[in-house]
């Protein structure tokens, strides 16, 4: 009977649920073995609240915002702002107040923009998680239903099985070889076997309990929920424990390294030239402003928000392509993948299992014509099965092979009648080591029978007879060879083959012999149409694809050939689970050097050995998985990828979840990862280039006694005005056409390399500086200036000269943003309208230039004056030269001219 409503129900556990009689708990919770009614569950949900844990140790928004100011860039700029305020106080009216306010504004804008980007990224990640909310199976109104885990209430009866994350605390009412991983609560690494008896006075040690947040390793069971949300054991722990700080990802460590290097350069140059200038001119204040300018010129203020934006946009694009990234920086990790270890079923294939052939010990059944197999075979296929039929496609829920068996049997007989007539008394779940599943059931005649299905070699070996046309015939070695040959014929067609057997039994225990062989069933899962192209793209990109499957070697080889993992001219290295067990790590590493590798009859646990061997060989490994036993391998891999249809435990262990379980989606995600790293390097090369024309004017001012060619206000106008939108446009640039035709980048490749510095500081930067000085001197000489003549900052000729220098830098930066759109390909291959944000960036540069050069308010703020366009035009040949030289650099890389490429490559 369903539990009756009890208005005196209390929303808290007593702590003695493990050592009192089961009937007492049912009575206390006003519940029954057949679950709650929907109305009662709804009432309890409104009374006790959702089954969720409130996050502890979560930073407030204010704290997150203030953290944006605790980085080297911000501290440097705040220091510069403070010095500028000091300079204004010591010598008022020299414009230092504008510099101080501008630098302070830079820090606030930069911190705010970074905070907004990271906040939006967190929201995106949260929305991704909500796309795959945890679900649970409960008994409501006497029927098993799937609901959101957050809607579970005390008194519910839940059903858990292998791979499930347990959604609430419960007392077991039924179990079948149930083992759970209690490590999240007890720290005990070894999975613990469960039972229905109280085995310990301590609830956490008692085997008749299951706890929220733990995972089912093997078996299944039912439990009565007595604790939800914060009233669970893990909920009580959560209120006492602060969340641990996260470990920096590779891209975050690279950014920190970049910041330290650039900041060190800025401080070194600032201090050095302050000392040199002071020694030459002995003017403290002027040299102080000079030092500030040097520091400001070297700091790429827009770096952090741009990187966050690039990663955030990439994760959004990936989500649209069915790949959900759980951590933002993991996008970049994908780009360095050198090996993908992938499952077969559902990833390379369509996960649409269908029974293709049936062999009954003596003959094949014509599946296409609907010929009916023996009753006993249909019965074993139904009862020794943990899947269930549903109305939605593909028609079943659970393991695809088991589901296809139920669909096949249901075409002849109502499986519900079979299951009712032959109820299961005991189950011994499928074990990846034993390669079989066995159940004990009762018959309508009152007898007991054991039904078994599993790997063909295992089942045949456990049989003493074979059923041939209704008669039990002894199974000798010759007959076993015949059956194994039939199995190989089916496997060669790419079928996943299961063998079936049964025997009469007296006791409820697991048996290991004297079974009667019934036959084979071969299920076919068609390859995904896009899998072959995706694998070919991986090969072109220098990525090795390794298939790992539990199927027979013959089946595995057939599928590998179909999806393009092997060719007619190239036999794959085939390694079975048994061989893998015997190989040492060194021997395995040696065999992993082969271009094509297939693992067959492999258990999920062996995946960890495969991952570690590849990593020891220096590979960056992406590992896919969907089961609870895949979790260790996914956690150890550089990138763990879970199937959206996989278990809760697998999804939680992964860095990325595939909503469509499609191998092609992994390849698309790798392309995005490569694009992100490329775009960050493009952005860095672009912003570093303008550092040279910003620094050299100060050096010329000190060493050559020139009128300062560009003031600090104009430097800030470049770094925070004209460069920002073009730099952001590079963050949204699509990948180059050859991005998946290059080998993976080296594991130790840095964002900031000597080649990047050489290109920006040694080639493009000096060209921009030369353009600036050409325009600057053209204005000065046309205005009658002579070498060595000092000009006051308020002189109209000086104001026009620095305007010309600034304009020249802007013209060259327009060319620079165009050429920075590619790293290897010619920029001419990029359509002008492919990235409209670049055009927006150029428009913003020209608008800011017009405001600073020709608007009276801009003239006042930046100490500039209007100039003739002929002076700005002087910079155009330099801009074209910059484009031409960078095209030559890219051409040399494409043609693999080693000598030139090493010198010019960035």
N, C-alpha and C positions, 0 to 999 in steps of 0.2 A: 504493500500500500504506500501511496505517497504520503510524505510528512504532512501532518496537520499544522495549520497556522498556530503560532504560540505568541501571543502578544507580550508575554513576559520574557521573551528571548533577550539574552545579553550578548553584547558584541565583544567579548573578551574571553580568552582561554584561561583555564584554571592552573595549568602546569602539571596536572596528573593524568593527562589523556593517554599516556603510554602504559600506565600500570593499573588501569581499571578495566572492567569488563566492557566489551564492545557494545553490549546492549545499553549499558549506562551512558555511554557517550551519545548513542543515538537518541536516548531519552532526554539527555541534557540539552542537546542541540535541536530537539523536536524534529528529528530527521529520520529517514528510512533508507533501506538498502536500495530502493528504486528512485532515490533522489527527491528533490523539491519540486513543487509545482512552479510554473512560470510566475504566477502572481505572488507567491510567497518569496521567491528569489528576488523579485523586483522590490518587495517591501523591505527585505533585509538589506538590499543594496542601498536604498534611500536612508535606512536607519544607521547602517554601519559604515557606509562610504565605499569608495572604489578600492579594489585590491591593488594598490600602487604604493610605492615607497617615495616619500618626499626626499628630494636630493639634499644631502648634507654637505657641508664644506663648500657650498657654491658661493663664488665670489659675487658681491653686489656689483651692479652696473657702474657705480661710482668708482669702486676699486679697480674694475677692469679699465675704466676710462683713464684713471690716474696712472696706471701701469704703462700706458702708451708713452708717457713722458720719461720713463726710466730706461732710456737706451742712449748709446753713445752719441748719436746724431743730435738728439734733443738736448743733451747736457752741453755739447759743444756750442750749439746755437744759443742756448740760454746764457752760456758764458760770454759769447760774443755780444749778445744783447746787453748784458751787464756792463761790459767794457764800453759799449757805445753810450749807455746812460752816463757812465763815469766821464767819458770824453765830453759829452754835452755839458755836464756839470762844471768841468774844468775850463771849457772854452765854449760858452753858449753861442748860438746863432750860426754854427758851421754846418748845420744839417745833420749832425749826429743823432739828434732825437728821432729823425725819420728812420735812420738805420736801426736804432734800438727798437722802435715800435714795429718795424717791418720784421726784424728777426724774431721778436716775441710773437708776432702774428703768424710767422712761418711755423713755429713750434706748435702753436694752438691749432692751426689749420691741419698740419701734418698729423698731430695726435688725434684730432677729431675725425679726420678722414680715415685713418687706419682703424680707429675704434668702430666707425660705422661699417667699414668693410668687413671687419672680423665679426661684428655683431650680426650682420646680414648672413655671413658665411655660417655662423652657428645656427641661425634660423633655418638656413637651407639644409644643413645636416640633420637638424631636428625633424624637418618636414620629410626628409628621406626616410628616417627611422619610422615615422608614422605610416609610411607606405607599406611597411611589413610589420604590423603590430603583432605581439605574441598572442597566440590563440591557445585554447585548451578544449578538451572534450569532457563534457559533464553529462550526467543523467538528469534530464528535466522532463517532467510529465511522463516518466517511465521510459523515455527514449534517449539514446545517446545523441547529443547535439554538440556542434562546435561553436564556441562563443569566444569573445575577447577575454583574455586572461584577467583583465582588469575588472570584469563583471562577475567573477567568482565570489561567492559568499559563504559564510560559515554554514555548515549543514549540507553543502553540495557534495555529491559523490563524483570524483574526477577519475578519468581513465588516463594512465600514462604508459608510454612504451619507449623502446629504444630511441635515443636521440632527442627526447623531449626535455625541455627545461621545466622542472616542477614549479607550478605557478603559486602554490600555497602550502602551508603546513597541514599534514593529514595523517590519520591513523589508517593503516592498511586493513582492508576488508577482504582483499583477494590478491594473490601474487603468483607469477609464473617465472621462476628463475630470475627474479628481479634483482639487479645490482645497480646501486647508485653511487655517484661521485659526490661525497659530502665535503670535499676539500674547501669550497667557499665558506663553510661554517666551521668545520673541525680542523682543517688543515691536513687531514689524512689523505695522502695521495692515492692509496690503493682503493679501488671501488669496493663498496661494502655490500654483501649479500643481505637481502631483506627476508623477513619471515613474519608470520602472523602472531607469534608469541612475544611476550615481554621478556627481553633478555638482559636488561640492565636497569638499575634504579635511576641512572642519569638519562634523561630524555634524549640528549644528543647521541648517546651511545646505544640506545635501544633500537633493535632491528625492526620493530613493527611500526616505525615512524618514517615519514618522508618529509623533507623540508623545502620551503620555497627557496629558489635560487640554485638548488643543486640539480644535477643532471642524471638522467637514466642512461646507464651504460649498456645494459642488456636486459632482455625480458620485458614483462609488462605487469600491470596490476591496477587495482582500483583502491581508492582511499577516500575516507570521510574527512572533509575539510573542517578543521577546528580553529585555524588561525589565518587571517588575511592581512595584507598591508603591513602597517607598523606593529601589528600584534603577532607577526611571525618571528621566528628566531633570528632570521637575517635582518628583519625590520628593527628588532631591539638592538642588534649589533650596530646597525647603521646610525642610530641616534647617538652612539658613543664614539663613532669613528669618523674622522675627517677624511675626505678623499685625498689620495696620494697625488703628488704633483706629476704631471706628464713628462715623459722623456722627450728631449728634442729630436725631431726627425732629421734626416740627412739634409734636406733643403733648408731647414731652420738653422742647422749648424753651419751650412755654407753661407747663409746670409749674415750670420754673426761674424764669421771669418771675414767676409767682404767688408762689413762695417768697420771692423777693427783695423784692417789694412788701410782703407781709405781715410779713416779718422787719424791713424798714425801718420800717414802722408800729410794730411792737412795740418796737424799740430807741428810736425817737423818743419814743414815749409814756413808756417806762420811764425814760429819762434826764430828759425834761422834767418829769415829775411827781416824780421824785426831787429835782430842783433846787427845784421849787415847795414840796414838802413840807419840805425842809430849811430853806428860807427862812422858812416859817411856824412850824414846830415846833422846828427846830434839834436834831432827834434823829436822829443818823446811822443807827443800827442799825434803828430802826423804818422809816425811809424806804428803807433798803437792802432790807428784806423787802418793802416796798411796791413797789419797782422790779421785784423778782423776780416778784411777783404779776402786775404789768402785762404783763411779757414772756411769762410762762407763759400768761396768759389769751388772748394774741393768737396763739399758735402752734398751728395745727391739726395735732396730733401724728399723727393717723391718715391724713393725706392720701396719702402715697406708697404705703403698702401697699394702701390702698383703690383707688387708680387702677390699680395692677398687677393687683389682683384683678378689677376691672371688665374690663380688657383680656383677662386670662386666661380669664375665664368666657365672654366674647364669642367668643374664638377657639375655645373648645371647642364652643360652640353652632354656630358656623359649620362646624366640622369634621363635626358630625353632619348638616349640610346640604350636605356634599360640597365645601366650600370650605376649602382648607388655607392658612392665613396663615403666611408664612415669617418675618416679623418682627412681634412683638407690637403695636408702635405703629401698624403699617399698618392695623389695624382701624379706627382713628379717621380715617385719611386717606380711606378709602372714603366716609365720611359726607359729605364736602364735594364729592364728584364732581358736576360739572355737565354733562359730556358723556361718553357711552360710545361708543367706536368699536369695532364688533364685526364679526367674521367672520360669514359666512352658514353655511357648511357645518359641521354638527355643533354649532353654537352656537344658531342660530335654527332649524336643521333637525335631524332625528333622526340624521343620519349613517348612514342606511340606504339608500344609493344602490342603485337598481335600474334596469336598462335598460327604458325605457318605449316607445321607438320607434326604428326603424332605417330609414334611407332609402338605397337602393343606387344612386343616380345617376339612376334612371328611375322608381322606384316605392317605396312603403312596404312593409316586411315586416310581416306580422301577428304581432306579438310574443306576443299573448295566445294565439293558436292554435298557436304553436310553429313557424311557417314558418321555413325555414332560409335564412339569407343566403348570399352567395357564399363559396366556400372561401377565396379570397384575402383577403376582408374579415375573416373569422374568424381567419385566420393573422396578419394585421397587428395585430389587436386583442390577440392572445396574445403575440406575440414582442416587439412594441414596447410593453412593459409591465414595470414593476418591482414590481408587487404579487405576492403568492403566495397560493394557497388554503390554508386551515387548516380543522380540523374544528370549531372553536368558532365561535359566532356573532360577526360576521355572515357568516362563511364565508371571509374573506380577511384578509390582513395587508398594510397599506400604504395608499396613496392610495385613498379611497373610490370615486372614479370609475373608476380602473384596476381596483380589486377587483371592482366590479360588472360590468365587461367580462369578466373571467376567469370569474366565476360564470355569466354569460350564455353564453359560448363553451363552457364545460364541459358545458352542457346538451345540446350537439350532438356534440362531439368531446372526446376526452381531451386536455387541454392539455399533458400531459406528453409525449405522442407528438409533438404539433406542435413543442414546444420541442426535443425530441431530433432531429427530422428537419430542423429549421431552426435550427441553433445560431448564436448571436450571435457575430460576430467583433469588432465595435466598436460602442460606444454613444456617442451624443451626447445627454446628458440634457436633460430639459425645462429651458428657461431662461425666466424670467418676462419677459425682454425679447423674445426670439425667439418665445415662445408656441408652441413645438413641441418634439417629441422625435423623434430619428431613430436607427435602428440599421441596421448592415450585417450581413447573415447569409448563410450558404451554403445552397444548396438541395441536395436529394438528387441532382440531375443534375450537381452540381459547379459551378454558376453562383453568382454573387453578386447579391443583391437588397438594395435600401434600402427600409425600411419607415418610414413617418412618420405621426404623429398629432399633433393640436394644435388651436389655435383655427381656426374655420372660415374667417375672412377670410384668415389666413396661409396655410393649406393650399391653398385654392382659388387664391390668387394664384401659388402655386408649381407649379401643374399646367398642362400643355399639352393633356392629353386626359382624357376621362372614360370609365369602363367602363360600357357600356350593353348589358345582356343578353349579356355575354361578348365584346363587340366594343369596341375602342378608338376613340372618336369624338373628333375635334378639339374643344377647349374654347374657343369664341370668347367675346366679351364678352357676347353675348346669353345664351349658355348659362350663363356665370358668374352673371349676374343672376338667372337661374332658380334656380340652386343656392342663392344667397344668400337668395332669397325663401323657399325651403323651410326654410332654416336659421332665418329669422325666425319662421316659423310654429311650429317646434318650440320656439324660445326663449320665445315668447309663452305657451306652456303651462307655463312655469317649469322647462323642462328645461335641464340643463347639456349642451351639444352639443359633441361632438368630431368632427373630420373625419379621414378616413383616406385614405392614398395610398401608392403604391409605384412603383418603377422598377428596371430592370436596371442594374447598375453593373459597372465593371471594377476600380476601386480602392477601398481602405478609407479613405474620407474623407467629410466632410459635403458633401452636395449641396444646391443651392438653386434647382433648377428642373427642368423636363421630367418631372415626376411624372405619374402616371395617377391621377385621382381615383376613389375607390372608394365613398364614401358617408359618411353621418352616423350617429352613435349618440347618442341623447338619454337621459340618465339623470335620474331624478327622485329628489329627497331630500325626503320629506314634512316639512312644518313641525312643530316641536314643539308639542303641544297647548297647553302652558302659555306659549309665547312671546308670544302676542297679549296675554294678561292681564298678563304681566310688562312688556311695552312700554307698555301703558296705565298701569300703576303708575308707570313712569318719567315719563311725560308729566304725570301728576298731581303728581309730586314735583318738577316743574320741571327734569327731566333730559332733555337732547336725546340721542336714540339715532341713531347714524349707522352705516349698513351699508356695509362695504367688501368687495368681492368681485372675483375675477378673471373672473367670468362676463360674458357679453354683456349690454349695457345692457337689452335687451328682457327677458332672463331675470331680471336683477336687479330690474327694475321690477315684474315679475310676483310675485316672491317678497316684495318689500317690501310690496306691496298685501295679499298673503295673510296676512302676520304682523302687519299693523296699523301698519306704519311710515308708510303713507300712507292717505288716505281718498278717497272718491269725489269730494269737493269740493276736494281739495287735491292738486295735482300736485307730486311731489318735485323738488327741484333735482338733476338727474342730471349727474354729472361723470365723464368717462371718464379713463383713465390718460393718454391722449394730450393731452387738454385740460389735465390737471393738470400735465403736463410743461411746457406753454407758459405757464401762469398765473404771474404774479409773486406774491410773498407777500401784497402788499397787495390784489391782485385776488382771491386765494383767500380772504383774511379777509373781504372784502366778501360773497362768495358763501356763506360759512359762516354768515352771519346768518340764512339761511332756516330756517324751522321744521322742514323735512323734507329730508334730504340722503341721496343714495345715490351711492356711488362704484362704478363698474363698469370691467371690464378694467384693474384696478389691480394693479400689482406690489407685493409685500410691502415692497420698498425705499421705495416712494412713501408708505407709511404714516408714515414719519418726518416727511415734509413736512407731512402732514395734522395730526399731533400738534403740531408746532411752530407751525403757523398758529393752531390753536385756543388754544394757550397764549399766543401773542402777543396774542390777542383777549381774554385774561384768564380763560379757562376752566380748570377743573380736569378733567384728562382721564384716563379709565380706558381702556386699550387692551388688546384681546384679541389673542392670536396663538398659533400652534402650530408655525410653521416657523422654521428658522434665520435667515431673512431678516427675521422679525418682531422679532428680539431688539433691534435698535437703537431701534425705535419703542417697544417695551415699557420699555426702560431709560430713555428720555427722558420717557415719560408719567409723570404724577403717581402712577399706579397701574398696574402691568403685570400682566395676568392671562393665565396660560398654560393651555392645555387639558391635562388629565391624559394624554390620548392623543397629545399633541404630542411634539416632539423634545426631547432632553435639553437642548439649547442654549436653547430657548424656556423650558423649566421653570426653568432656572437663572437666566435673566434676569428672571423675573417676581417680583412681590411676593406673588402669590396663585396657587394652582393649583386648577383646577376638576376634581374627580375625575369628574364626570358630563358635562363639556363643555357644560353647560346655561346658556343666557342667564338663565333665571329664578334660578339660583344667584347670579349677580352681583347681581341686584336684592335678593335676600335679604341678601347680604353688605353692601350699601349701607345697608339698613335697620338691620343690627346696628351699623354704623359710626356712624350717626346716633344710635342709642340710647346707645352708649357716651359720645359727647360730651354728650348730654343728661344722662345719669346722673352724669357727673363734675361738671357744673354744678349739678345738684340737690344733690349731696354738699357742694360748696363753699358753696352758699347755706345749707344746713342747719347746717354746723359754724360758719360765720361769725356766724350769728344769736346763738349763746350767748356770743360774745365780749363783747357789750355788757353783759348782766347780770353778766359776770365782771369787766369793767373799771370800771363805774360805782361799785360799792361802794368801790373804792380811791380814786376821785376824790372821792366823798362823804366818805370818811374824812379826806382831806387838806384839802379846801376847806370842809367843813361841820362838821368836828370831831366826826363821829358815831362811835360804836363801830363798828369795821370790820364791815360787813354780811356779808361772806363771806371766809373765810380761804383761803390758798393750797391747803391740803389738799382743800377742797371743790371748788375750781376743777379740780384734778387728777382728782377723783372724777367730775366731769362730762366732762372731755376724754378721760379714759382709761377711764372706767367706763361711765357712763350713755349717752354719745354713740356709743361704738364700734360696737356691734351694729346700732343703728338706721342709722348711717351706712353700714355695710356692706350693709345691706338695700337701700339706694338703689342700690348698685352692681349689684344683680341684678334691679332693676326692669325689667319688659318695656317696650317702646316704647309711647308713647301712640298712640291710634287715628289721630291725624292726622299721625303722624311722616312718612309717605310722601305726605302731601298738602300739605306745605310746600315752598317753594323751597329749594334748597341753601343752607347757611349761607355767609356771606361768607368769602372767602379769608382776610381779616385779622381775623375775629371772634376775640376773646380769651376765655379761660376766666374771667378776672377783669375785669369791666367796671364802669363807673360805675353802671350799672343794678343789677348784683349787689350792689355795696357799698351803694347806696341802699336796696334792699329789705331786706338783712340788717341793716345798721347804722342805717338811718334809719326803718324801719317795724317789722319783726318784732322786732328786738333791743330797741328801746325799750319795746315792749309787754311783753316778758318781764321787763325790768328794772323796769317799773312794777308788775308782779305781785309781783316779789320784794320791792320796798320796801313794798307794801301789806301783805303778810303779815308782814314784818319789823317795821313800826311797830305793826301790830295786836297782836303779842306784847308789844312793849316798853310800849306804852301800857296794855294790860291788866295788865301787871306793875308799874305805878306809876312807870315811867320818865318823866322830864321832860327837855325839850329842853336840850341842853348838858351833861347829866350823863354822866360817863365811867363805863364799866363795865369791870372787870378781865376778862381772858379766861376766868378760872375761875368767874365769876359765872354761876349757873344760868340767870338771865334772859337774859344775853347768849348763852349756849349755845343756848337755845331759839329766840332771835330769828334767829341765823344758820342754824339748822336749818330754820326757816320760809322764809327767803329761798331756801335751796337747794331745798327741796321745791317752791316756786313755779316755779323755773326748770325743774325736771324735768317738772312738769305741762304747762307751755307747750311744752317740747321734744317732748312726746308729740303735741301738736297740730301742731307744726312738722314732725315726720317724716311725718305723714299728708299735710299740704298740700304737702310737698316731693316727693311721689311723682309730681306732674305739674308741667309748666312752663306749659302753655297750656290743657289740658283741665281741666274740673272734677274735683276729687278724688273726687266722688261717682260718677263713671263707672268708678272702679277698685273692683273687688270687694274686700271685706275679706279674703278668703282667697286672692286671686290672688298675693299675696306673703307667704307665711307667715313669712318672716324678719323682716318688720316687726312682726308680733305677738310673735315671739321677742324682738325688740329692746325693745318696750314692756314685756314681762314682765321683762327684765333690768333696765330702768330702775326699775321698781317694787320689784324685789328689792333692788337696791343702795340705793334710798331707804329701804326698811324696815330694812336692816342699819345704815345710818348714823344713822337717826333713833331706832330703837327697840332696837337691840342694844347691850348694855354695852360690848362690845369695839369696836364701831363708834363709840360715843360717846367712848371713850378715844382712839382714833386720830385722829378728826376734830374733837374738842373740841365735840361736839354733845350735845343732850339731847332726851328724848322730848317731843312736843307733842301737843296735841289736834288731831284731824282737822279741826275747824272752821276752824283757821287755814290748813290746806292747801286746804280748799274755797274759800277766798277767791280762789285763783288760777284757778279754773275759768272764771269769766266772761272773764278776760283771754285764756285759751286759746281760748275760743269767738270772741272778738273777733279774735284772730290768724287763725283759720280763715276768718272772714267777710271780713276785709279782703283776704286773699290770693285768695279766690274772686272778689271784685270786680275785683282786678287781672287775673286770668286772663280774666274775662268781657270786660273792656275790650280785651284783646289779641285775643280771638276776634272781637269785633265791629269790630275795626280802628278803634277810636276813637283817632285819631292823637294828639290832645293828651294824653289821659290815659295812653295806652299808652307814649308816650315818657317820661313821668314815672315810671311804675310798672313798666315792662317790665324784666326782668332776664335 
